[in-house]
Amino acid sequence: MSIDPATELPFFYGSISRSDAEQHLKLAGMADGIFLLRQCLRSLGGYVLSVVWNLEFHHYSIEKQLNGTYCIAGGKPHCGPAELCEFYSKDPDGLVCILKKPCHRSPDTPIRPGVFDNLRENMLREYVKQTWNLEGEAMEQAIISQAPQLEKLIATTAHEKMPWYHGKITRQEGERRLYSGAQPDGKFLVRDREESGTFALSMVYGKTVYHYQILQDKSGKYSMPEGTKFDTIWQLVEYLKMKADGLVTILGEVCVNGKTAGSRRPGTNGYTPPPRDVPTDREVLPMDSNVFNPYHNPNEVRKFNIQRTQLLIDEVELGSGNFGCVKKGSLKTDSGHVDVAIKVLKSDNEKLVQEEMMREAEIMHQLSNPFIVRMLGLCKAENLMLVMEMASAGPLNKFLSTNKDTVTTENIVNLMHQVSMGMKYLEEKNFVHRDLAARNVLLVNQQFAKISDFGLSKALGADDNYYKARTAGKWPLKWYAPECINFHKFSSKSDVWSFGITMWEAFSYGGKPYKKMKGPEVMRFIDSGNRMECPPACPERMYTVMKECWTYKHEERPDFKKVAEYMKSYHYSISNKAKPEGAAAAAAAAAAEPIK
């Protein structure tokens, strides 16, 4: 399975060089506006558009943004490479000409895979397996779309799987290894320098070993001194195989590290598969990582109390409420500084409010799931502060209302599928959220959602299947099931009702449920058998899920296990990046079944 959306385009050539691209365009006739698309070596997940005008070649870099869109520098964002090329076939918008004729690959010209293409899936599976120990049913819940940050995380460590990477060895040991055996010009290895976090390239030329420091700028890009910059070390190495870029010669033969090539037989490009058997048809789950969440070390995550000296608090407010405000901040950890969201309690709040915040922290600290905002700890200083991982794209309802043009229906299905999996996890843990709404679904980016705000949540007893509140508080009635309002009874089934309302908000692009109705009017509306209408952009099958969630009797509502299964099946059935043909057909058939 490929996750590159360009692979379906007949004019996409994969990882070919600039000169190869120009050769293909020459053979195609050099007509004005003829073009092809190729993989960009410099920008991770990006492309290069190569086009002819006046018998000259022009190459435009297309970068993949963190929200999953693609754009040429200074140009408009597009949801995929196909959409971008279609746009420029009608409007040059800064190019030398419009795109007139695609240069199609011949039948005997396959897409050339890049070095990372051959590693990506195995590395992602290995990461998910080893970090989260997911397999079986949990792995089957994996989603199709990839959060760009996760792919970048895997890519930035891909050099460790390469046969030319030797880890932390001295300069002298590097020379010894290069002088061992034949010494052709260009023989090379990459090693860690003694200075932590830095790398060196050592290579042979004229029977002499030369050493070059690999520079890393403030944005994290790698290069040779005054050379072209790349997102990862392996991209830099691949480039230096084609251009010297300041070296004495281009890179040639690999000085193989015996340890990485040793005990298990390496696969393509030197990648060693994970030791466990992992089924090849699994999709990949966007997981917490040290990009989404730098708390990669489980022991560090479990430190509940955070010292004030570890926190830097920005004046920027992300939100506010009766309790106080949420501010952007930075937390110092063993692995560096990371962005966090800090819930700061007002100093004049009464003891009861402080106790509620402590209880929320204790609840959140017990939860560990990719689709739930992680609570990192409490800090007791000038104010009581709850420190949480950052989800920088903000609440789902606000994001959708301001990004209607770039968020597709499939994108919304994907996000709601993730929310359903987070709620399924809570259901399995016997937690009732009690405040599920689009405002409490935060986005890491356009493709990755996390459930937040556990201020009203309750942990049920082992033998209990509902929680009964003593009195009604300031409750979000428009999101509440009838039994919550009438009898103050809350369960996972009442959260299912709220999930239906949240779905309606999402497919309404942040619309407000029940329009201008007041609480009592909403109850009369529901008791009369009425339900909100299907939003204009909502697929009929998704509206069917909403209506099932709004079943009046809680015992007849589906649980989150069923809801999550249905969301997954429907998502697979509409995705243009779906599984192999047979699996996609099975998913489509499953999606056609009623939810119950």
Buried (B, 14 or more C-beta within 10 A) or exposed (E): BEBBBBBEBEBBBBBBBBEBBBEBBEEBEBEBBBBBBBBBBBBBBBBBBBBBBEEEBBEBBBBBBBBBBBBBEEBBBBBBBBEBBEBBBEEEEEBBBBBBBBBBBEEEEEBBBBBBBBBBBBBBBBBBBEBBEBBEEBBBBBBBBBBBBBBBBBBBBBBEBBBBBBEEBEBEEBBEBBBEEEBEBBBBBBBBBEEEEEBBBBBBBEEEBBEBEBBBEEEEBBBBEEBBBBBBBBBBBBBBBEBBBEBBBBBBBBBBBEEBBEEEEBEEBBBBBBEEEBEEEBBBBBBBBBBBBBBBEEEBBEBEEBEEEBBEBEEEEBEEEEBBBBBBBBBBBEEEEBBBBBBBBBEEBEEEBBEBBBBBBBBBBEBBBBBBBBBBBBBEEEBBBBBBBBBEBBBBBBBBBEBEEBBBEBBBBBBBBBBBBBBBBBBEEBBBBBBBBBBBBBBBBBBBBBBBBBBBBBBBEEEEEBBEBEEEEEBBBBBBBBBBBEEBBBBBBBBBBBBBBBBBBBBBBBBEBBEEBEBEEBBEBBEEEEBBEBBEBBBEBBBBBBEBBBBBEBEEBBBBBBBBBBBBBBBBBBBEBBBEEEBBEBBBEBBEEEBE
